Amino acid sequence: GPHVRVPLTQFVKMIPEGFPIRQYPDICHIAGAQFALNFLSHVWAFTHQRQAVAPSPEFMDSIVRQRANGSTPTIGVGAYSEGVGDDWNKAVWSGVAFQPYRSVKNIVADYARYYFGADLEETVAGLIFGLEQNWIGDPAENKEITKTFALAQKLEKDGKDVLAKSWRLQALVKRAYNDVYQQRRYVCGLESVAGAMSALQRTWSADHRLDEAEKSLEHDCVDKTMSSYKSRVLDLASAINKTLGAEVLQTQDKMLNIQLIDEPVSDVPFLLDQVKSIKKLKSSHDKDRAIAKLTGWTDPGKDGFYAALASVPKSPNLVLPVSLESDPARYINPTVSGDRYHSSHWISSQRSVFELYDSSVVVRFEGLKSSAKYKLRVGW
Protein backbone atom coordinates (compact mmCIF):
# COMPACT_ATOMS: atom_id res chain seq x y z
CA GLY A 1 0.00 0.00 0.00
CA PRO A 2 0.92 3.70 -0.01
CA HIS A 3 4.29 4.26 1.62
CA VAL A 4 4.78 1.05 3.46
CA ARG A 5 8.02 1.38 5.41
CA VAL A 6 9.84 -1.00 3.06
CA PRO A 7 9.77 -0.52 -0.75
CA LEU A 8 7.82 -3.19 -2.61
CA THR A 9 10.92 -4.29 -4.52
CA GLN A 10 12.54 -5.16 -1.17
CA PHE A 11 9.39 -6.35 0.55
CA VAL A 12 8.79 -9.18 -1.90
CA LYS A 13 12.28 -10.53 -1.18
CA MET A 14 11.52 -10.67 2.55
CA ILE A 15 8.32 -12.68 2.26
CA PRO A 16 8.51 -16.52 2.19
CA GLU A 17 7.41 -18.26 -0.98
CA GLY A 18 3.73 -19.09 -1.20
CA PHE A 19 2.42 -15.78 0.10
CA PRO A 20 0.71 -13.83 -2.73
CA ILE A 21 1.29 -10.09 -2.74
CA ARG A 22 -1.24 -7.73 -4.21
CA GLN A 23 -0.32 -4.10 -4.90
CA TYR A 24 -2.44 -1.26 -3.52
CA PRO A 25 -0.87 1.88 -5.03
CA ASP A 26 -2.10 5.44 -4.65
CA ILE A 27 -2.28 6.80 -8.18
CA CYS A 28 -4.93 9.49 -7.65
CA HIS A 29 -2.98 12.23 -5.85
CA ILE A 30 -0.35 14.62 -7.20
CA ALA A 31 1.11 15.58 -3.81
CA GLY A 32 1.46 14.08 -0.36
CA ALA A 33 1.17 10.66 -1.88
CA GLN A 34 3.00 7.45 -2.73
CA PHE A 35 3.61 8.48 -6.32
CA ALA A 36 3.44 12.25 -6.04
CA LEU A 37 4.59 14.28 -9.02
CA ASN A 38 8.00 15.23 -7.68
CA PHE A 39 9.53 18.58 -8.62
CA LEU A 40 6.07 19.87 -9.50
CA SER A 41 6.07 23.64 -10.00
CA HIS A 42 4.34 25.72 -7.35
CA VAL A 43 2.06 27.00 -10.14
CA TRP A 44 0.36 23.61 -10.37
CA ALA A 45 0.70 22.85 -6.66
CA PHE A 46 -0.99 26.08 -5.57
CA THR A 47 -3.81 25.86 -8.12
CA HIS A 48 -4.59 22.16 -7.61
CA GLN A 49 -3.14 21.15 -4.24
CA ARG A 50 -3.51 17.39 -3.74
CA GLN A 51 -6.15 16.09 -6.12
CA ALA A 52 -6.41 16.90 -9.80
CA VAL A 53 -6.97 15.50 -13.25
CA ALA A 54 -3.40 14.48 -13.94
CA PRO A 55 -2.94 11.81 -16.60
CA SER A 56 0.65 10.54 -16.26
CA PRO A 57 1.03 7.72 -18.79
CA GLU A 58 4.83 7.68 -19.04
CA PHE A 59 5.34 8.03 -15.29
CA MET A 60 2.83 5.26 -14.54
CA ASP A 61 4.26 3.02 -17.25
CA SER A 62 7.71 3.34 -15.68
CA ILE A 63 6.36 2.49 -12.23
CA VAL A 64 4.47 -0.60 -13.33
CA ARG A 65 7.43 -1.97 -15.25
CA GLN A 66 9.60 -1.63 -12.13
CA ARG A 67 7.08 -3.20 -9.79
CA ALA A 68 5.26 -5.90 -11.76
CA ASN A 69 5.41 -8.25 -14.75
CA GLY A 70 8.18 -10.41 -13.37
CA SER A 71 10.26 -7.68 -11.77
CA THR A 72 8.33 -8.40 -8.56
CA PRO A 73 6.24 -11.54 -7.87
CA THR A 74 2.89 -9.83 -7.33
CA ILE A 75 -0.61 -10.98 -8.28
CA GLY A 76 -2.22 -7.81 -9.53
CA VAL A 77 -3.24 -4.31 -8.55
CA GLY A 78 -6.15 -2.81 -6.67
CA ALA A 79 -5.53 0.93 -6.90
CA TYR A 80 -6.34 3.34 -4.10
CA SER A 81 -8.65 6.00 -5.51
CA GLU A 82 -10.62 9.04 -4.44
CA GLY A 83 -13.03 9.29 -7.34
CA VAL A 84 -12.52 8.39 -10.98
CA GLY A 85 -10.17 11.28 -11.77
CA ASP A 86 -7.33 8.78 -12.16
CA ASP A 87 -9.19 6.82 -14.84
CA TRP A 88 -6.43 7.20 -17.43
CA ASN A 89 -3.74 6.16 -14.95
CA LYS A 90 -5.69 3.03 -14.06
CA ALA A 91 -5.91 2.19 -17.74
CA VAL A 92 -2.13 2.35 -18.03
CA TRP A 93 -1.59 0.20 -14.93
CA SER A 94 -4.06 -2.40 -16.16
CA GLY A 95 -2.80 -2.41 -19.72
CA VAL A 96 0.91 -2.65 -18.92
CA ALA A 97 0.39 -5.24 -16.17
CA PHE A 98 -1.80 -7.39 -18.41
CA GLN A 99 0.22 -7.09 -21.61
CA PRO A 100 3.74 -5.86 -20.73
CA TYR A 101 4.97 -6.44 -24.27
CA ARG A 102 2.85 -3.51 -25.46
CA SER A 103 4.09 0.08 -25.40
CA VAL A 104 2.33 2.70 -23.31
CA LYS A 105 1.62 4.66 -26.49
CA ASN A 106 -0.25 1.68 -27.88
CA ILE A 107 -2.23 1.25 -24.66
CA VAL A 108 -3.21 4.93 -24.50
CA ALA A 109 -4.24 4.79 -28.17
CA ASP A 110 -6.52 1.84 -27.36
CA TYR A 111 -8.00 3.77 -24.45
CA ALA A 112 -8.68 6.79 -26.67
CA ARG A 113 -10.20 4.70 -29.45
CA TYR A 114 -12.44 2.76 -27.05
CA TYR A 115 -13.93 5.79 -25.31
CA PHE A 116 -13.87 8.44 -28.02
CA GLY A 117 -13.83 6.61 -31.35
CA ALA A 118 -11.26 5.98 -34.05
CA ASP A 119 -11.64 9.46 -35.56
CA LEU A 120 -10.53 11.14 -32.35
CA GLU A 121 -8.03 8.51 -31.23
CA GLU A 122 -4.83 10.23 -32.30
CA THR A 123 -5.80 13.68 -31.01
CA VAL A 124 -7.04 12.41 -27.64
CA ALA A 125 -3.93 10.27 -27.16
CA GLY A 126 -1.80 13.30 -27.95
CA LEU A 127 -3.78 15.33 -25.43
CA ILE A 128 -3.25 12.74 -22.68
CA PHE A 129 0.51 12.62 -23.23
CA GLY A 130 0.61 16.39 -23.64
CA LEU A 131 -1.06 17.07 -20.30
CA GLU A 132 1.65 15.04 -18.61
CA GLN A 133 4.37 17.12 -20.31
CA ASN A 134 2.59 20.35 -19.36
CA TRP A 135 3.47 19.84 -15.71
CA ILE A 136 7.14 19.05 -16.17
CA GLY A 137 9.67 21.82 -15.57
CA ASP A 138 9.18 25.57 -15.42
CA PRO A 139 5.69 26.60 -16.67
CA ALA A 140 7.06 29.88 -18.00
CA GLU A 141 9.40 28.03 -20.35
CA ASN A 142 7.19 25.04 -21.18
CA LYS A 143 6.23 25.22 -24.86
CA GLU A 144 4.25 21.97 -24.62
CA ILE A 145 1.39 23.81 -22.90
CA THR A 146 0.52 25.72 -26.07
CA LYS A 147 0.81 22.59 -28.21
CA THR A 148 -1.42 20.62 -25.86
CA PHE A 149 -3.95 23.44 -25.80
CA ALA A 150 -4.14 23.35 -29.59
CA LEU A 151 -5.08 19.65 -29.40
CA ALA A 152 -7.84 20.45 -26.92
CA GLN A 153 -9.24 23.12 -29.21
CA LYS A 154 -9.13 20.70 -32.13
CA LEU A 155 -11.15 18.21 -30.12
CA GLU A 156 -13.71 20.88 -29.30
CA LYS A 157 -14.24 21.28 -33.02
CA ASP A 158 -13.85 17.71 -34.30
CA GLY A 159 -15.41 15.95 -31.31
CA LYS A 160 -18.14 18.39 -30.36
CA ASP A 161 -20.82 15.73 -29.95
CA VAL A 162 -18.54 13.43 -27.94
CA LEU A 163 -17.42 16.29 -25.73
CA ALA A 164 -21.01 17.16 -24.86
CA LYS A 165 -21.58 13.68 -23.39
CA SER A 166 -18.19 12.43 -22.19
CA TRP A 167 -16.97 13.43 -18.73
CA ARG A 168 -13.59 11.95 -19.60
CA LEU A 169 -13.09 14.30 -22.53
CA GLN A 170 -14.55 17.22 -20.61
CA ALA A 171 -12.02 16.66 -17.82
CA LEU A 172 -9.07 16.48 -20.21
CA VAL A 173 -10.08 19.58 -22.17
CA LYS A 174 -10.75 21.47 -18.93
CA ARG A 175 -7.20 20.70 -17.76
CA ALA A 176 -5.75 21.98 -21.02
CA TYR A 177 -7.63 25.27 -20.73
CA ASN A 178 -6.64 25.72 -17.12
CA ASP A 179 -2.99 24.97 -17.89
CA VAL A 180 -2.73 27.70 -20.51
CA TYR A 181 -4.64 30.10 -18.25
CA GLN A 182 -2.29 29.49 -15.34
CA GLN A 183 0.79 29.74 -17.56
CA ARG A 184 -0.23 33.17 -18.81
CA ARG A 185 -1.03 34.36 -15.28
CA TYR A 186 2.38 33.16 -14.12
CA VAL A 187 4.33 34.76 -16.96
CA CYS A 188 2.52 38.07 -16.49
CA GLY A 189 3.18 37.90 -12.76
CA LEU A 190 6.89 37.30 -13.35
CA GLU A 191 7.02 40.34 -15.61
CA SER A 192 5.28 42.49 -13.00
CA VAL A 193 7.69 41.36 -10.29
CA ALA A 194 10.70 41.92 -12.54
CA GLY A 195 9.49 45.43 -13.35
CA ALA A 196 8.95 46.22 -9.69
CA MET A 197 12.33 44.89 -8.59
CA SER A 198 14.03 46.83 -11.37
CA ALA A 199 12.32 50.04 -10.24
CA LEU A 200 13.25 49.46 -6.61
CA GLN A 201 16.91 49.12 -7.49
CA ARG A 202 17.13 52.36 -9.48
CA THR A 203 18.89 55.48 -8.16
CA TRP A 204 15.67 57.48 -7.92
CA SER A 205 14.26 58.76 -4.65
CA ALA A 206 12.67 56.17 -2.42
CA ASP A 207 9.16 57.51 -3.05
CA HIS A 208 9.63 57.48 -6.81
CA ARG A 209 10.97 53.92 -6.76
CA LEU A 210 8.08 52.75 -4.62
CA ASP A 211 5.50 54.45 -6.85
CA GLU A 212 6.92 52.85 -9.99
CA ALA A 213 7.12 49.44 -8.32
CA GLU A 214 3.52 49.74 -7.20
CA LYS A 215 2.39 50.56 -10.74
CA SER A 216 4.12 47.47 -12.10
CA LEU A 217 2.62 45.22 -9.44
CA GLU A 218 -0.92 46.55 -9.89
CA HIS A 219 -0.96 45.72 -13.59
CA ASP A 220 -4.01 43.58 -14.42
CA CYS A 221 -2.75 40.33 -15.92
CA VAL A 222 -6.13 38.99 -17.02
CA ASP A 223 -7.05 40.19 -20.52
CA LYS A 224 -10.07 39.24 -22.64
CA THR A 225 -8.41 36.11 -24.00
CA MET A 226 -7.50 34.88 -20.54
CA SER A 227 -11.00 35.67 -19.29
CA SER A 228 -12.41 33.47 -22.05
CA TYR A 229 -10.11 30.64 -20.99
CA LYS A 230 -11.25 30.93 -17.41
CA SER A 231 -14.90 30.96 -18.47
CA ARG A 232 -14.34 27.80 -20.48
CA VAL A 233 -12.81 26.09 -17.46
CA LEU A 234 -15.87 26.98 -15.40
CA ASP A 235 -18.24 25.82 -18.15
CA LEU A 236 -16.49 22.46 -18.43
CA ALA A 237 -16.55 22.01 -14.66
CA SER A 238 -20.29 22.55 -14.78
CA ALA A 239 -20.61 20.07 -17.66
CA ILE A 240 -18.69 17.44 -15.67
CA ASN A 241 -21.05 17.93 -12.76
CA LYS A 242 -24.00 17.25 -15.06
CA THR A 243 -22.61 14.31 -17.01
CA LEU A 244 -20.96 12.54 -14.07
CA GLY A 245 -21.07 14.47 -10.82
CA ALA A 246 -18.16 16.47 -9.43
CA GLU A 247 -18.08 14.32 -6.30
CA VAL A 248 -17.60 11.23 -8.45
CA LEU A 249 -14.64 12.65 -10.34
CA GLN A 250 -12.81 14.04 -7.31
CA THR A 251 -14.23 12.95 -3.97
CA GLN A 252 -11.72 15.01 -2.01
CA ASP A 253 -12.20 18.17 -4.06
CA LYS A 254 -15.80 18.46 -5.19
CA MET A 255 -15.10 21.96 -6.51
CA LEU A 256 -12.82 20.39 -9.15
CA ASN A 257 -10.05 22.89 -8.23
CA ILE A 258 -12.23 25.83 -9.29
CA GLN A 259 -11.82 27.48 -5.89
CA LEU A 260 -8.08 27.68 -6.61
CA ILE A 261 -8.25 28.93 -10.19
CA ASP A 262 -7.09 32.45 -9.24
CA GLU A 263 -4.77 31.45 -6.42
CA PRO A 264 -1.60 33.60 -6.59
CA VAL A 265 1.18 31.95 -8.59
CA SER A 266 3.75 34.75 -8.41
CA ASP A 267 5.20 37.02 -5.72
CA VAL A 268 3.01 39.95 -6.79
CA PRO A 269 0.71 39.94 -3.71
CA PHE A 270 3.60 39.64 -1.27
CA LEU A 271 5.74 42.26 -2.97
CA LEU A 272 2.82 44.69 -3.35
CA ASP A 273 2.04 44.37 0.34
CA GLN A 274 5.70 45.05 1.18
CA VAL A 275 5.85 48.10 -1.08
CA LYS A 276 2.69 49.58 0.46
CA SER A 277 4.03 48.97 3.96
CA ILE A 278 7.34 50.66 3.15
CA LYS A 279 5.51 53.68 1.70
CA LYS A 280 3.98 54.26 5.14
CA LEU A 281 7.39 54.76 6.74
CA LYS A 282 8.04 58.37 7.68
CA SER A 283 11.66 58.99 6.72
CA SER A 284 13.45 58.47 3.41
CA HIS A 285 16.28 56.82 5.32
CA ASP A 286 13.95 54.17 6.74
CA LYS A 287 12.42 53.64 3.31
CA ASP A 288 15.85 53.20 1.71
CA ARG A 289 16.84 50.63 4.33
CA ALA A 290 13.60 48.70 3.91
CA ILE A 291 13.93 48.71 0.12
CA ALA A 292 17.52 47.46 0.35
CA LYS A 293 16.44 44.65 2.65
CA LEU A 294 13.58 43.70 0.33
CA THR A 295 15.64 43.68 -2.86
CA GLY A 296 18.66 42.00 -1.30
CA TRP A 297 16.91 39.17 0.48
CA THR A 298 18.69 36.49 -1.61
CA ASP A 299 22.11 38.14 -1.28
CA PRO A 300 24.25 35.92 0.97
CA GLY A 301 27.05 38.45 1.18
CA LYS A 302 30.62 38.23 -0.09
CA ASP A 303 31.72 34.66 -0.86
CA GLY A 304 28.37 33.38 0.39
CA PHE A 305 25.86 31.08 -1.25
CA TYR A 306 22.09 31.17 -1.61
CA ALA A 307 20.05 28.16 -2.68
CA ALA A 308 16.32 27.66 -3.19
CA LEU A 309 16.36 23.89 -2.79
CA ALA A 310 12.71 23.40 -3.75
CA SER A 311 12.97 25.33 -7.01
CA VAL A 312 11.75 24.03 -10.36
CA PRO A 313 13.77 23.17 -12.41
CA LYS A 314 15.84 21.38 -9.77
CA SER A 315 18.30 23.44 -7.79
CA PRO A 316 21.91 22.64 -8.77
CA ASN A 317 22.67 22.50 -5.03
CA LEU A 318 20.20 19.68 -4.32
CA VAL A 319 21.68 16.19 -4.76
CA LEU A 320 19.63 13.30 -6.12
CA PRO A 321 21.26 10.06 -4.93
CA VAL A 322 19.47 8.07 -7.66
CA SER A 323 17.52 8.89 -10.80
CA LEU A 324 13.94 10.06 -10.45
CA GLU A 325 12.78 7.20 -12.66
CA SER A 326 14.30 4.53 -10.40
CA ASP A 327 12.76 5.97 -7.23
CA PRO A 328 9.14 6.91 -8.04
CA ALA A 329 7.99 6.60 -4.41
CA ARG A 330 10.92 8.72 -3.18
CA TYR A 331 12.37 6.33 -0.65
CA ILE A 332 15.83 7.69 -1.48
CA ASN A 333 15.44 10.98 -3.32
CA PRO A 334 14.15 14.14 -1.62
CA THR A 335 10.54 15.25 -2.04
CA VAL A 336 9.60 18.80 -3.03
CA SER A 337 6.66 20.01 -0.98
CA GLY A 338 4.42 23.05 -0.51
CA ASP A 339 0.97 23.48 -2.06
CA ARG A 340 -0.54 26.32 0.01
CA TYR A 341 0.03 29.99 -0.83
CA HIS A 342 0.64 32.57 1.90
CA SER A 343 0.92 36.24 0.99
CA SER A 344 3.19 36.93 3.97
CA HIS A 345 6.25 35.28 2.41
CA TRP A 346 8.17 34.94 -0.83
CA ILE A 347 6.99 31.86 -2.71
CA SER A 348 10.42 30.25 -2.57
CA SER A 349 10.23 30.30 1.23
CA GLN A 350 6.90 28.49 1.14
CA ARG A 351 8.38 25.49 -0.64
CA SER A 352 10.59 22.90 1.00
CA VAL A 353 12.33 19.58 0.51
CA PHE A 354 12.24 16.63 2.88
CA GLU A 355 13.26 13.01 3.03
CA LEU A 356 11.28 9.94 4.04
CA TYR A 357 12.36 7.45 6.67
CA ASP A 358 16.14 7.08 7.10
CA SER A 359 17.27 9.09 4.09
CA SER A 360 18.85 12.54 4.43
CA VAL A 361 18.61 15.66 2.31
CA VAL A 362 22.01 16.13 0.66
CA VAL A 363 23.20 19.46 -0.71
CA ARG A 364 26.36 20.40 -2.54
CA PHE A 365 28.09 23.78 -2.77
CA GLU A 366 31.12 24.19 -4.98
CA GLY A 367 33.77 26.86 -4.64
CA LEU A 368 33.86 27.08 -0.86
CA LYS A 369 37.04 28.54 0.58
CA SER A 370 38.89 26.40 3.12
CA SER A 371 40.14 29.50 4.88
CA ALA A 372 36.68 30.99 5.35
CA LYS A 373 34.14 30.48 8.12
CA TYR A 374 30.56 29.86 6.97
CA LYS A 375 27.30 30.19 8.85
CA LEU A 376 24.48 27.93 7.69
CA ARG A 377 21.03 29.49 7.78
CA VAL A 378 18.03 27.35 6.82
CA GLY A 379 14.49 28.57 6.19
CA TRP A 380 11.81 26.04 7.07
Residue pairs with C-beta under 8 A, 6 or more apart in sequence:
1 24
1 25
1 26
1 80
2 24
2 25
2 26
2 33
2 34
2 80
3 34
3 329
3 356
4 11
5 357
6 14
7 329
7 331
8 21
8 23
8 67
8 72
8 74
9 66
9 67
9 71
9 72
11 21
12 21
12 72
12 73
12 74
15 21
20 74
20 75
21 72
21 73
21 74
21 75
22 74
22 75
22 76
22 77
22 78
23 67
23 68
23 74
23 76
23 77
23 78
24 77
24 78
24 79
24 80
25 34
25 35
25 63
25 77
25 79
25 80
25 93
26 33
26 34
26 35
26 79
26 80
27 34
27 35
27 60
27 79
27 80
27 81
27 86
27 89
27 90
27 93
28 51
28 79
28 80
28 81
28 82
28 83
28 85
28 86
28 89
29 36
29 50
29 51
29 82
30 36
30 37
30 40
30 44
30 45
30 48
30 50
30 51
30 52
30 54
31 37
31 40
31 45
31 49
31 50
31 337
31 339
32 50
32 337
32 339
33 50
34 329
35 59
35 60
35 63
35 328
35 329
36 330
36 335
37 44
37 54
37 56
37 59
37 135
38 324
38 330
38 333
38 335
38 336
39 312
39 313
39 314
39 324
39 336
40 135
40 312
40 336
41 135
41 137
41 138
41 139
41 312
42 265
42 312
42 338
42 339
42 347
42 350
42 351
43 139
43 182
43 183
43 186
43 265
44 52
44 135
44 139
44 182
45 338
45 339
46 260
46 263
46 264
46 265
46 339
46 340
46 341
47 178
47 182
47 257
47 260
47 261
47 263
47 265
48 54
48 257
48 260
48 339
49 253
49 257
49 260
49 339
49 340
50 252
50 253
50 339
51 82
51 83
51 85
51 250
51 252
51 253
51 257
52 85
52 175
52 250
52 253
52 257
53 85
53 131
53 171
53 172
53 174
53 175
53 249
53 250
54 85
54 86
54 89
54 131
54 132
54 135
54 175
55 88
55 89
55 128
55 131
55 132
55 172
56 89
56 132
57 88
57 89
57 92
57 104
57 107
57 108
57 128
57 129
57 132
58 104
58 129
58 132
59 132
59 328
60 89
60 92
60 93
60 96
60 104
61 92
61 96
61 104
61 107
62 325
62 328
63 328
64 92
64 93
64 96
64 97
65 71
65 96
65 100
66 326
66 328
67 74
68 74
68 77
68 96
68 97
68 100
69 96
69 97
69 100
70 100
76 97
77 93
77 94
77 97
79 86
79 89
79 90
79 93
81 90
82 250
82 251
82 252
83 247
83 248
83 249
83 250
83 251
83 252
84 244
84 248
84 249
85 171
85 249
85 250
87 168
88 108
88 111
88 128
88 168
91 107
91 108
91 111
92 104
92 107
92 108
95 102
95 104
95 107
95 110
95 111
96 102
96 104
96 107
99 107
105 125
105 129
108 125
108 128
108 129
109 121
109 122
109 125
111 125
111 128
112 120
112 121
112 122
112 124
112 125
112 128
113 121
115 124
115 166
115 168
115 169
116 124
116 159
116 162
116 166
116 168
116 169
117 159
117 162
119 158
119 159
120 155
120 158
120 159
120 162
123 151
123 154
123 155
123 158
123 159
124 155
124 159
124 169
124 172
126 148
126 151
127 148
127 151
127 152
127 155
127 172
127 173
127 176
128 172
130 144
130 147
130 148
130 151
130 176
131 148
131 172
131 175
131 176
131 179
133 142
133 144
133 148
134 142
134 144
134 145
134 148
134 176
134 179
135 179
136 142
136 144
137 312
137 313
138 312
138 313
139 145
139 182
139 183
139 186
139 187
140 183
140 186
140 187
140 190
142 183
145 179
145 180
145 183
146 180
148 176
148 179
149 176
149 177
149 179
149 180
151 176
152 172
152 173
152 176
152 177
155 163
155 169
155 173
156 163
156 173
159 169
162 169
163 169
163 170
163 173
164 239
165 243
166 243
167 239
167 240
167 243
167 244
167 249
170 236
170 239
170 240
170 243
171 236
171 240
171 249
173 236
174 232
174 233
174 236
174 237
174 240
174 256
177 229
177 232
177 233
177 236
178 229
178 233
178 257
178 261
180 229
181 226
181 229
181 230
181 233
181 261
182 265
184 221
184 226
184 229
185 221
185 222
185 226
185 262
185 265
185 266
186 265
186 266
188 219
188 221
188 266
189 221
189 264
189 265
189 266
189 267
189 268
190 266
192 216
192 217
192 219
192 221
192 266
192 268
193 216
193 217
193 266
193 267
193 268
193 271
195 213
195 216
195 217
195 219
196 212
196 213
196 214
196 216
196 217
196 271
196 275
197 213
197 271
197 295
199 209
199 212
199 213
199 216
200 209
200 210
200 213
200 275
200 291
200 294
200 295
201 209
201 295
202 209
202 212
204 212
205 284
206 278
206 284
206 287
206 288
206 291
207 279
207 284
207 287
209 291
210 275
210 278
210 279
210 287
210 291
213 271
213 275
214 272
214 275
214 276
214 279
217 268
217 271
217 272
217 275
218 272
222 230
230 261
230 262
233 258
233 261
234 258
234 261
237 246
237 256
237 258
240 246
240 249
240 256
241 256
246 254
246 255
246 256
247 254
249 256
250 256
250 257
263 341
264 341
264 343
265 341
266 347
267 346
267 347
269 343
270 343
270 344
270 345
270 346
270 347
271 294
273 343
273 344
274 294
277 290
278 287
278 290
278 291
278 294
279 287
281 287
281 290
297 346
298 306
299 306
300 306
303 369
303 372
304 374
305 317
305 365
305 368
307 315
307 317
307 318
307 363
307 365
308 315
308 348
308 351
309 315
309 317
309 318
309 334
309 352
309 353
309 361
309 363
310 336
310 337
310 338
310 348
310 351
310 352
310 353
311 348
311 351
312 336
314 320
317 363
317 364
317 365
318 334
318 353
318 361
318 362
318 363
319 362
319 363
319 364
320 333
320 334
321 332
321 333
321 359
321 362
322 332
322 333
324 333
327 333
330 356
331 356
331 357
331 359
332 359
333 359
334 353
334 354
334 355
334 359
334 361
334 362
335 353
335 354
335 355
335 356
336 351
336 352
336 353
337 351
337 352
337 353
337 354
338 350
338 351
338 352
340 350
341 347
341 350
342 350
349 379
352 380
353 361
354 361
355 361
368 374
